[in-house]
Amino acid sequence: MFLFSCTLCILAGLFFWKIKFNREKSLMPLSMENTIPLRGICAVEIMIGHIGLYLSSNMGLFPFRKAGILPVGVFFFLSAYGLMNGFMATPGYLNNKFLLKRAITILIPAFSIYVFHLILHIINIGPQAGFSLFKYIYAFLSSMNWFVYEILAFYFLFFLCFKCLKPAGAIVAISFASIFFISIAFMLRIDNPWYGSTLCFPLGLIMRLGKNEIFCFLGDKYKVSAVFTLSALTISILMFFLLGNESISGNLIGRNAASLSFCVLSVLVLLVVRIGNRASNLTGKISYEIFLIHPLIISQSEKLNLHHDIAVYFFVIVSSIVLSVGIYYANQWIKNRLLARIFHTYS
């Protein structure tokens, strides 16, 4: 239970340190001021949940390892909201090397962490004889987190649909494509993280398209919205736990309904509070790097033979955050130089 207490202290610090309550309900709950720290809070919760999976004997972390799919949904939701915001606010948004810029943003951190993993691998067991370039490429592609593939697919789908259709039609097409994907993934028995929060992406598009009406409605009917959302979240979580992974109602519907409800609940919270502080803003900036690197750090903790759960816990959290800061700023430098060269080449 000591780890559980430490976890609550960490999350409470991210959530409540310098929290500011709005006198009136905000009409911009998903401003950068709120979404950056929200990403940080979600990244830390996902990391703690995976530590809980590794330390399976420590039942104090059980709630966090079961709740990880909910903050992943927030990442999809915020990504879609940001894309839709850029599309509506920027003329020619899709013509300015849209896919190239986003692929670079997603793949450079993933490749950097793969190189870091490769260095550790060489240090641990030495270089592998006969390891060809093709095998290195295959190893990189197979090492990438499922989230990388899914968000890249969503970027491509967003580009294709909004190039060919009007915004409302594009959102409908993306929604149907998402439903088709989660149905096929469930039938093929693909690992359920792949489809447990997929529908949060079209929700983010819808939320931005109808931003004014939706936020005004949620603000005006705040108590009713909060009760309904909490009820939906509770029922969908119970569906998952009671009906299980093999059930369409429990897994396919329950998990996505829980993720959708959690995204709406996050918006309701941000209508009445501002959550940014130094800790959550920092982890928000490096949230993607934290998301990618902490599984590698968890695997390294096993090789270090750390004998106490508390040592593993703080080793993973501290190492992941410190390394993520370094990777983030190094990749920002690389990305800016690479994009500058690309744009100079094609200008």
C-alpha positions as CSV (number, residue, x, y, z in Angstrom):
1,M,0.0,0.0,0.0
2,F,3.0,2.3,0.3
3,L,3.3,2.4,-3.5
4,F,-0.4,3.2,-3.7
5,S,0.1,6.1,-1.3
6,C,3.1,7.4,-3.3
7,T,1.1,7.2,-6.5
8,L,-1.7,9.2,-5.0
9,C,0.8,11.8,-3.8
10,I,2.4,12.1,-7.3
11,L,-0.9,12.4,-9.1
12,A,-2.3,14.8,-6.4
13,G,0.8,17.0,-7.0
14,L,0.2,17.0,-10.7
15,F,-3.5,17.6,-10.3
16,F,-3.9,19.9,-7.4
17,W,-0.7,21.9,-7.0
18,K,-1.6,25.5,-7.8
19,I,-5.0,24.4,-9.2
20,K,-7.2,27.4,-10.0
21,F,-11.0,27.3,-10.0
22,N,-12.8,29.5,-12.5
23,R,-15.3,31.9,-11.2
24,E,-17.4,31.2,-14.3
25,K,-17.3,28.2,-16.4
26,S,-14.7,28.5,-19.1
27,L,-15.6,28.7,-22.7
28,M,-12.1,27.4,-23.6
29,P,-11.6,24.3,-21.5
30,L,-9.3,22.7,-24.2
31,S,-6.9,25.6,-24.5
32,M,-3.2,24.9,-24.6
33,E,-3.0,26.1,-21.0
34,N,-5.1,23.1,-20.0
35,T,-4.3,20.4,-22.6
36,I,-0.6,20.4,-22.1
37,P,-0.8,19.6,-18.4
38,L,-3.7,17.1,-19.1
39,R,-1.3,15.2,-21.4
40,G,1.3,15.1,-18.6
41,I,-1.1,13.8,-16.0
42,C,-2.3,11.1,-18.4
43,A,1.2,10.1,-19.4
44,V,2.2,9.7,-15.7
45,E,-0.9,7.6,-15.0
46,I,-0.2,5.3,-18.0
47,M,3.4,4.9,-16.7
48,I,2.3,4.1,-13.2
49,G,-0.3,1.6,-14.6
50,H,2.4,-0.3,-16.6
51,I,4.6,-0.3,-13.5
52,G,1.7,-1.9,-11.7
53,L,1.5,-4.6,-14.5
54,Y,5.2,-5.3,-13.9
55,L,4.8,-5.4,-10.2
56,S,1.8,-7.6,-10.4
57,S,2.2,-8.8,-6.8
58,N,1.7,-5.3,-5.5
59,M,-2.1,-5.0,-5.4
60,G,-2.0,-1.4,-4.3
61,L,-1.3,-0.4,-8.0
62,F,-4.2,-2.6,-9.3
63,P,-6.6,0.4,-10.0
64,F,-3.9,2.2,-12.0
65,R,-2.9,-0.7,-14.2
66,K,-6.6,-1.3,-15.1
67,A,-7.3,2.4,-15.8
68,G,-4.5,2.9,-18.4
69,I,-6.8,2.7,-21.5
70,L,-8.7,5.8,-20.3
71,P,-5.8,8.3,-20.5
72,V,-4.8,6.8,-23.8
73,G,-8.2,7.8,-25.1
74,V,-7.4,11.3,-24.0
75,F,-4.3,11.3,-26.2
76,F,-6.4,10.3,-29.2
77,F,-9.1,12.9,-28.3
78,L,-6.7,15.8,-27.9
79,S,-4.8,14.9,-31.1
80,A,-8.1,14.9,-33.1
81,Y,-9.2,18.2,-31.4
82,G,-5.9,19.8,-32.3
83,L,-6.0,18.6,-35.9
84,M,-9.6,19.9,-36.3
85,N,-8.7,23.2,-34.6
86,G,-5.8,23.7,-37.1
87,F,-8.0,22.8,-40.1
88,M,-10.7,25.3,-39.1
89,A,-8.3,28.1,-38.2
90,T,-5.6,27.8,-40.9
91,P,-6.2,28.2,-44.6
92,G,-4.4,25.6,-46.6
93,Y,-3.8,23.5,-43.5
94,L,-3.6,20.2,-45.4
95,N,-1.4,21.6,-48.2
96,N,1.6,22.5,-46.1
97,K,3.2,19.1,-46.1
98,F,0.7,18.0,-43.5
99,L,1.5,14.3,-43.4
100,L,5.3,14.8,-43.7
101,K,5.4,17.1,-40.7
102,R,3.3,14.8,-38.5
103,A,5.2,11.7,-39.5
104,I,8.5,13.4,-38.6
105,T,7.0,14.5,-35.2
106,I,5.8,11.0,-34.4
107,L,8.7,8.9,-35.8
108,I,11.8,10.8,-34.7
109,P,11.1,10.2,-31.0
110,A,10.2,6.6,-31.7
111,F,13.5,6.1,-33.7
112,S,15.5,7.9,-31.0
113,I,14.2,5.5,-28.3
114,Y,14.8,2.5,-30.6
115,V,18.5,3.7,-31.0
116,F,18.7,4.1,-27.2
117,H,17.3,0.5,-26.8
118,L,19.9,-0.7,-29.4
119,I,22.7,0.9,-27.4
120,L,21.6,-0.8,-24.2
121,H,21.2,-4.1,-26.1
122,I,24.8,-3.9,-27.3
123,I,26.1,-3.0,-23.8
124,N,24.2,-5.9,-22.3
125,I,25.0,-8.7,-24.8
126,G,27.3,-7.2,-27.4
127,P,26.7,-6.6,-31.1
128,Q,24.8,-9.3,-32.9
129,A,26.7,-11.0,-35.8
130,G,25.1,-10.9,-39.2
131,F,22.5,-8.3,-38.3
132,S,21.7,-6.7,-41.6
133,L,20.2,-3.3,-42.4
134,F,16.9,-5.0,-43.3
135,K,16.9,-6.7,-39.8
136,Y,17.5,-3.3,-38.2
137,I,14.6,-1.8,-40.1
138,Y,12.4,-4.7,-39.2
139,A,13.5,-4.5,-35.5
140,F,12.6,-0.8,-35.4
141,L,9.2,-1.3,-37.0
142,S,8.4,-4.3,-34.7
143,S,9.6,-2.3,-31.6
144,M,7.2,0.6,-32.1
145,N,4.3,1.0,-29.8
146,W,0.9,0.2,-31.2
147,F,-0.1,3.8,-30.5
148,V,2.4,5.0,-33.1
149,Y,0.9,3.0,-35.9
150,E,-2.7,3.9,-34.9
151,I,-2.1,7.7,-34.6
152,L,-0.2,7.7,-38.0
153,A,-3.2,5.9,-39.5
154,F,-5.5,8.5,-38.1
155,Y,-3.4,11.3,-39.5
156,F,-3.6,9.7,-43.0
157,L,-7.3,9.1,-42.6
158,F,-7.8,12.7,-41.5
159,F,-5.8,14.0,-44.5
160,L,-7.7,11.8,-46.9
161,C,-11.2,12.4,-45.6
162,F,-10.8,16.2,-45.2
163,K,-9.2,16.5,-48.6
164,C,-12.2,14.8,-50.3
165,L,-15.2,15.6,-48.1
166,K,-16.8,18.5,-46.3
167,P,-16.0,18.6,-42.5
168,A,-19.2,16.9,-41.4
169,G,-18.9,14.2,-44.0
170,A,-15.3,13.6,-43.2
171,I,-16.1,13.2,-39.5
172,V,-18.8,10.7,-40.4
173,A,-16.4,8.8,-42.6
174,I,-13.7,8.7,-39.9
175,S,-16.3,7.6,-37.3
176,F,-17.5,4.7,-39.5
177,A,-13.9,3.7,-40.3
178,S,-13.1,3.7,-36.6
179,I,-16.1,1.5,-35.8
180,F,-15.2,-0.9,-38.7
181,F,-11.6,-1.1,-37.4
182,I,-12.5,-1.9,-33.8
183,S,-15.0,-4.5,-35.0
184,I,-12.5,-6.2,-37.2
185,A,-9.7,-6.0,-34.5
186,F,-12.0,-7.6,-32.0
187,M,-13.0,-10.5,-34.3
188,L,-9.3,-11.0,-35.2
189,R,-8.5,-11.1,-31.5
190,I,-5.9,-8.3,-31.8
191,D,-4.6,-7.1,-28.5
192,N,-7.4,-5.0,-27.0
193,P,-5.3,-1.8,-26.3
194,W,-5.5,-1.4,-30.1
195,Y,-9.2,-0.8,-30.1
196,G,-10.1,0.2,-26.5
197,S,-10.0,3.9,-27.1
198,T,-10.2,4.3,-30.9
199,L,-13.5,6.1,-30.9
200,C,-12.0,9.0,-28.8
201,F,-10.4,10.3,-32.0
202,P,-13.7,11.0,-33.8
203,L,-15.1,12.4,-30.5
204,G,-12.3,15.0,-30.6
205,L,-13.2,16.0,-34.1
206,I,-16.9,16.3,-33.2
207,M,-16.1,18.3,-30.0
208,R,-14.1,20.9,-32.0
209,L,-16.5,21.2,-34.9
210,G,-19.4,21.9,-32.5
211,K,-17.2,23.5,-29.8
212,N,-19.4,26.6,-29.0
213,E,-22.6,24.7,-28.8
214,I,-21.2,21.7,-26.9
215,F,-19.2,23.7,-24.3
216,C,-22.2,26.0,-23.7
217,F,-24.5,23.1,-23.2
218,L,-22.1,21.3,-20.9
219,G,-21.6,24.6,-18.9
220,D,-25.3,25.4,-18.7
221,K,-26.3,21.8,-17.8
222,Y,-23.2,21.1,-15.8
223,K,-24.6,19.1,-12.9
224,V,-26.8,17.0,-15.2
225,S,-23.9,16.4,-17.6
226,A,-21.5,15.5,-14.8
227,V,-24.0,13.0,-13.3
228,F,-24.8,11.4,-16.7
229,T,-21.1,11.2,-17.6
230,L,-20.0,9.7,-14.3
231,S,-22.9,7.2,-14.5
232,A,-21.9,6.2,-18.1
233,L,-18.3,5.8,-17.0
234,T,-19.2,3.7,-14.0
235,I,-21.6,1.5,-16.0
236,S,-19.1,0.9,-18.8
237,I,-16.3,0.0,-16.4
238,L,-18.6,-2.5,-14.7
239,M,-19.6,-3.9,-18.1
240,F,-15.9,-4.5,-18.8
241,F,-15.2,-6.1,-15.4
242,L,-18.3,-8.2,-15.2
243,L,-18.7,-9.3,-18.8
244,G,-15.0,-9.7,-19.5
245,N,-12.5,-9.6,-22.4
246,E,-14.3,-12.1,-24.6
247,S,-17.6,-10.3,-24.7
248,I,-18.6,-7.7,-27.3
249,S,-20.5,-5.8,-24.6
250,G,-17.8,-6.0,-22.0
251,N,-14.7,-5.4,-24.2
252,L,-15.6,-3.8,-27.5
253,I,-18.5,-1.6,-26.2
254,G,-17.5,-1.3,-22.5
255,R,-13.9,-0.2,-23.0
256,N,-14.7,2.3,-25.7
257,A,-17.7,3.7,-23.8
258,A,-15.5,4.1,-20.7
259,S,-12.8,5.9,-22.8
260,L,-15.4,8.2,-24.4
261,S,-17.0,9.0,-21.0
262,F,-13.6,9.7,-19.5
263,C,-12.8,12.2,-22.3
264,V,-16.1,14.1,-21.7
265,L,-15.4,14.0,-17.9
266,S,-12.0,15.6,-18.5
267,V,-13.7,18.4,-20.4
268,L,-16.2,18.9,-17.6
269,V,-13.4,19.2,-15.1
270,L,-11.5,21.7,-17.3
271,L,-14.7,23.8,-17.6
272,V,-14.3,24.7,-13.9
273,V,-10.6,24.5,-13.2
274,R,-7.2,25.3,-14.7
275,I,-4.8,22.5,-13.9
276,G,-1.4,23.8,-15.2
277,N,1.6,23.9,-12.9
278,R,5.4,23.4,-13.5
279,A,5.2,19.6,-12.9
280,S,2.2,18.9,-15.2
281,N,3.4,21.4,-17.8
282,L,6.8,19.7,-18.0
283,T,5.4,16.1,-18.2
284,G,2.9,17.4,-20.7
285,K,5.6,18.6,-23.0
286,I,7.4,15.3,-22.8
287,S,4.3,13.1,-22.5
288,Y,4.8,11.3,-25.9
289,E,8.4,10.5,-24.9
290,I,7.3,9.3,-21.5
291,F,4.7,7.1,-23.2
292,L,7.3,5.5,-25.5
293,I,10.3,5.1,-23.2
294,H,8.9,3.9,-19.9
295,P,8.3,0.3,-21.1
296,L,12.0,0.1,-22.0
297,I,13.0,1.4,-18.6
298,I,10.7,-1.1,-16.9
299,S,12.5,-3.9,-18.8
300,Q,15.9,-2.5,-17.8
301,S,14.8,-2.5,-14.1
302,E,14.5,-6.3,-14.4
303,K,18.0,-6.6,-15.7
304,L,19.3,-4.5,-12.8
305,N,17.8,-6.9,-10.3
306,L,16.2,-4.3,-8.2
307,H,14.9,-6.3,-5.2
308,H,12.3,-3.9,-3.8
309,D,9.1,-2.7,-5.5
310,I,9.7,0.8,-4.2
311,A,13.1,0.9,-5.9
312,V,11.6,-0.3,-9.2
313,Y,8.8,2.3,-8.9
314,F,11.0,5.3,-8.4
315,F,13.7,4.1,-10.8
316,V,11.2,3.8,-13.6
317,I,9.5,7.1,-12.9
318,V,12.6,9.2,-12.4
319,S,14.6,7.6,-15.2
320,S,11.7,7.9,-17.7
321,I,11.1,11.6,-17.0
322,V,14.9,12.5,-17.0
323,L,15.5,10.6,-20.3
324,S,12.3,12.0,-21.8
325,V,13.5,15.5,-21.2
326,G,16.8,14.9,-23.0
327,I,15.1,13.0,-25.9
328,Y,12.5,15.7,-26.2
329,Y,14.9,18.6,-26.6
330,A,17.3,16.7,-28.8
331,N,14.5,15.7,-31.1
332,Q,13.1,19.2,-31.2
333,W,16.5,20.4,-32.5
334,I,16.7,17.5,-35.0
335,K,13.1,18.0,-36.1
336,N,13.4,21.8,-36.6
337,R,16.6,21.4,-38.7
338,L,15.1,18.6,-40.7
339,L,11.9,20.5,-41.5
340,A,13.9,23.6,-42.3
341,R,16.0,21.6,-44.8
342,I,12.9,19.9,-46.3
343,F,11.0,23.2,-46.7
344,H,14.1,24.9,-48.2
345,T,14.5,22.0,-50.6
346,Y,10.9,22.1,-51.9
347,S,10.4,25.9,-51.7
